[in-house]
Amino acid sequence: MDIKSIKELAQKYTMDELNKFADEFENTGVAPLKTQDDPGEQMSDYLMASEMRHYLDQGMPLNEAVREFSKRVRGVLS
């Protein structure tokens, strides 16, 4: 997980665009926007950016969206 790449994707692209990137990558194996060398990490970046974008679309400031998203990830991992 590269939080810098995820933040950039979430700020620059809509949730629909990010989901289309993930779908295209899944179907073709070609990353529309490459952020990682590892395919699993690449897919994770798209999906995580989409989730973070959801927070941004609700009006949450970027730093708060990152904090909330990170809290969810830690909750899953613990």
C-alpha positions as CSV (number, residue, x, y, z in Angstrom):
1,M,0.0,0.0,0.0
2,D,1.5,3.3,-1.1
3,I,-0.6,6.0,0.7
4,K,1.0,8.8,-1.5
5,S,-0.2,7.1,-4.7
6,I,-3.6,6.4,-3.2
7,K,-4.1,10.0,-2.1
8,E,-3.1,11.2,-5.6
9,L,-5.5,8.8,-7.3
10,A,-8.3,9.8,-4.9
11,Q,-7.8,13.5,-5.5
12,K,-7.4,13.3,-9.3
13,Y,-10.1,10.7,-10.3
14,T,-13.7,10.1,-9.6
15,M,-14.9,6.9,-7.9
16,D,-16.3,5.7,-11.3
17,E,-13.0,6.3,-13.0
18,L,-11.1,4.4,-10.3
19,N,-13.5,1.5,-10.5
20,K,-13.1,1.4,-14.3
21,F,-9.3,1.3,-13.8
22,A,-9.7,-1.7,-11.5
23,D,-12.1,-3.4,-13.9
24,E,-9.8,-2.8,-16.9
25,F,-6.8,-4.1,-15.0
26,E,-8.7,-7.2,-13.9
27,N,-9.9,-7.9,-17.4
28,T,-6.8,-7.1,-19.4
29,G,-3.9,-7.4,-16.9
30,V,-2.8,-3.9,-18.1
31,A,-2.8,-1.1,-15.5
32,P,-4.3,2.1,-17.0
33,L,-2.3,4.1,-14.5
34,K,0.7,2.3,-13.0
35,T,1.4,3.0,-9.3
36,Q,3.1,-0.4,-8.3
37,D,5.1,-3.2,-9.9
38,D,3.2,-5.9,-8.0
39,P,-0.2,-6.6,-9.6
40,G,-1.9,-7.2,-6.2
41,E,-0.6,-3.9,-4.9
42,Q,-1.7,-2.1,-8.1
43,M,-5.2,-3.4,-7.7
44,S,-5.2,-2.5,-4.0
45,D,-4.2,1.1,-4.9
46,Y,-7.2,1.5,-7.3
47,L,-9.7,0.0,-4.8
48,M,-8.4,1.9,-1.8
49,A,-8.3,5.2,-3.7
50,S,-11.9,4.5,-4.7
51,E,-12.8,4.1,-1.0
52,M,-10.9,7.2,-0.1
53,R,-12.7,9.1,-2.9
54,H,-16.0,8.1,-1.3
55,Y,-15.0,10.0,1.8
56,L,-13.9,13.0,-0.2
57,D,-17.2,13.0,-2.1
58,Q,-19.0,13.2,1.2
59,G,-17.2,16.5,1.9
60,M,-14.5,15.1,4.2
61,P,-11.2,16.9,4.1
62,L,-8.3,14.9,2.6
63,N,-6.4,14.5,5.9
64,E,-9.5,13.3,7.7
65,A,-10.3,10.9,4.8
66,V,-6.8,9.4,5.1
67,R,-7.2,9.1,8.8
68,E,-10.6,7.4,8.6
69,F,-9.5,5.1,5.8
70,S,-6.3,4.1,7.8
71,K,-8.4,3.4,10.8
72,R,-10.6,1.0,8.8
73,V,-7.5,-0.7,7.4
74,R,-6.0,-1.1,10.9
75,G,-9.4,-2.5,12.2
76,V,-9.3,-5.2,9.5
77,L,-5.7,-6.1,10.2
78,S,-6.0,-6.4,13.9
